[in-house]
Amino acid sequence: MQTDAELAQSIPSQSGTRAGARAAPRWPVLPLRLVLALAFGSLGLVSTLALALLVHAQATARLEVEVGAQLDELTSHMARTLDQGMFERWRDVQVVATLDTLREPDAPLPAKRAVLERLQTTYPAYSILLLTDAAGRIVATSNGLLEGADVSARDYFLAGRERPFAGDVHDARLLAKVLPPVNGEPLRLVDLAAPVRAPDGTLVGVVAAHLDWAWARDAAAAFERTLTRQRAGTEILLLSRDGVVLHGPPDLLKRTLPQETLAGARRLGADGAGPRIGPWPDGASAYLFATEPTRGFRDYPGLGWTVVARVDAARALAPVRELSTAIAVSGLAVALAGAALAWWLAGRLARPLDAVCAQAERLGRGAPLAVLPPTLVREIRDTGRALDAAARELRQRETGRRLLVDELNHRVKNTLATVQSFAFQSFRGLDGAGARQREAFEGRLLALSAAHNILTRENWAGAGLHAVIEEVLRPFQAGGPRFALSGPDLRLPPRVALALGMVLHELCTNAAKHGALSLPEGRVAFGWRTEPAENGAHRLHLVWRETGGPPVVPPARRGFGSRLIERGLAAELGGHARIDFPPEGVVCEIFSSVEAA
């Protein structure tokens, strides 16, 4: 059994719960203006980011190729310059070796010195020019130094006896002791030599030139200055045949570059050739660089040097980053402008849509439709016309339905009046038990008629639970309030409203004859509530409890009213009912499965 306090709890109506469940959106519902503004803004932003990424990728690739081509051209020019410069010195030494002054063993020593001195004056990058005899002892020099020294073990003498010779860069040994360093740097030399033969072909000595390495370094610096005006931060490195850095940044000078520095970097050319980009051991960032070996010139074989031109990739590609940033900022401004424009356009579009929504709401309430404002959007105009047509159709259907309902109500009332007349004529003259049966039958007809009256007022669309209860209980309210009602108002389908009206009539009739309503102090507590059911519907739980009446004695058999409640009407309610007879008063519980009206 449920207590009165439990039955008095306020529970949301069944129809409200179901409507709320249907209306709960899966996604947040946003205004049209916000949706369009977000859509246009997001589209502009995504398009801008995609464009910025595309431009960044393509511009980076093109600029890498462009910078790489500049570096490649620079290294090629630098390598040719070095080869041609060394070729001229190579030729100078060979030309001097063919002069008669040096070929004649008996030529005076001052004359030989004068020849060497004139060559050094012509090209001051020579640190010293010298002439040895066939045994390797220095006979004459361009500046008078080291004459008489023995150089028979030096490479340039050994190789110069047979053919013209060019030796790679090395630190000065003898000259470092007699010549001061230039700019505080140790003297480094490149050796050139050629055999000197007498007119009869006999070897009479070797002419050699020690070329100061500074000439190649100065040439690289001149190239750097020229390119820096076009590409700031460009550096030129010269590598020996073994990969030792002869000229370049201080952190790399005299270091041997790892093989993967030049060979393992990514090539920029489409055919896998050309400049590269990759890391270097002296920096954290990548470098764009190009390499070009010295291949010699004419009969000069070259020293196997490699010219490298490099530039910091981040610095070289800075214009691309600036361009991408400018595109992103401009695109963001365009996206914001597009969002603002979409906000304004959506406002212009939302007003007629709001008018259409209001029109549909009025159509749902059955209220007269308003005149929609003119709009340039064809779909909105067509929707308004469709709503007008729907309103006309609904009015026609409503008129027909009202005619049918009125006709049905009229016939039902006539039928009930006819049945009541038949009952009165059939039971006329009866007394005792027959008269009581007639009264019970007439009461049931009146209860059924009262429920029909309520449904008629509601056009048979349903009835309120409070209205059904008040209509049935009205005849039994004589002598003051006898009933304590508790529970929410519900909209009941017509079938449930009729059945519940009959059940309440039977309970009231029984209480008036034998129960709480038969005594002035008797009272009835009638409460109800809704409970969710498993199938998505709701269960209506009603409790009728009598108090203050005569002591209840359970009946020996079930009367017609009890059978009507427990079997017939309970089935109509889609549930079941149970009547108990405790001494303090009758208790009836009714469970009904109902749908919202």
Sequence and secondary structure as in RCSB ss.txt:
>XXXX:A:sequence
MQTDAELAQSIPSQSGTRAGARAAPRWPVLPLRLVLALAFGSLGLVSTLALALLVHAQATARLEVEVGAQLDELT
SHMARTLDQGMFERWRDVQVVATLDTLREPDAPLPAKRAVLERLQTTYPAYSILLLTDAAGRIVATSNGLLEGAD
VSARDYFLAGRERPFAGDVHDARLLAKVLPPVNGEPLRLVDLAAPVRAPDGTLVGVVAAHLDWAWARDAAAAFER
TLTRQRAGTEILLLSRDGVVLHGPPDLLKRTLPQETLAGARRLGADGAGPRIGPWPDGASAYLFATEPTRGFRDY
PGLGWTVVARVDAARALAPVRELSTAIAVSGLAVALAGAALAWWLAGRLARPLDAVCAQAERLGRGAPLAVLPPT
LVREIRDTGRALDAAARELRQRETGRRLLVDELNHRVKNTLATVQSFAFQSFRGLDGAGARQREAFEGRLLALSA
AHNILTRENWAGAGLHAVIEEVLRPFQAGGPRFALSGPDLRLPPRVALALGMVLHELCTNAAKHGALSLPEGRVA
FGWRTEPAENGAHRLHLVWRETGGPPVVPPARRGFGSRLIERGLAAELGGHARIDFPPEGVVCEIFSSVEAA
>XXXX:A:secstr
   HHHHTS    HHHHHHHHHH  SS    HHHHHHHHHHHHHHHHHHHHHHHHHHHHHHHHHHHHHHHHHHHH
HHHHHHHHHHHHHHHHHHHHHHT HHHH TTS HHHHHHHHHHHHHH TTEEEEEEEETTSBEEEESSSTTTT B
 TTSHHHHHHTTS EE   EE SSHHHHS  BTTB  EEEEEEEEEE TTS EEEEEEEEEETHHHHHHHHHHHH
HHHTTSTT EEEEE TTSBEEES TTTTT B  HHHHHSSEE STTS S EEEE TT SSEEEEEEEE   BTTB
     EEEEEEEHHHHTHHHHHHHHHHHHHHHHHHHHHHHHHHHHHHHHHHHHHHHHHHHHHHHHT         
S HHHHHHHHHHHHHHHHHHHHHHHHHHHHHHHHHHHHHHHHHHHHHHHHHHTT  THHHHHHHHHHHHHHHHHH
HHHHHHHTTTS EEHHHHHHHHHGGG TTS  EEEES   EE HHHHHHHHHHHHHHHHHHHHTSGGGSTT EEE
EEEEEEE TTSSEEEEEEEEEESSS     SS  HHHHIIIIIIHHHTTSEEEEE  TT  EEEEEEEE   
